Amino acid sequence: MLGVFFGFLGLVLAVGGVFCVAEARSYTDEQRARAPRLWRAYAASGAVCCLVCVGSVAWLVTGGTPWTVSGIVSLAAALPCFAQAWFHRTATIDRSPLAERLGEVVARTLNFPEATRQS
């Protein structure tokens, strides 16, 4: 049962890694230029998360122990979080462009006069 849980978690985090790579591409050229290495690190950490999680699912399918997967998947999932936080702090970005677009769509859907933005 524990193996099924960590297998499902690995698949969900693999999709999250793909999402991180897609979100990293949504930053503007000006935002990327403020901290280009950290932007690349954020995009690469999403790819690493995806690959590690797919590998952990393969490990479980071949009969590996779920305890090994639990530690590796946790570290791989934390990597994009730390990379994005460091990138945002260094490049002085409040929110990701994807979050801003999502906020605007929700505000339009709920008929607010204009999207509320964090300062």
Disulfide bonds with the S-S distance in Angstrom:
none
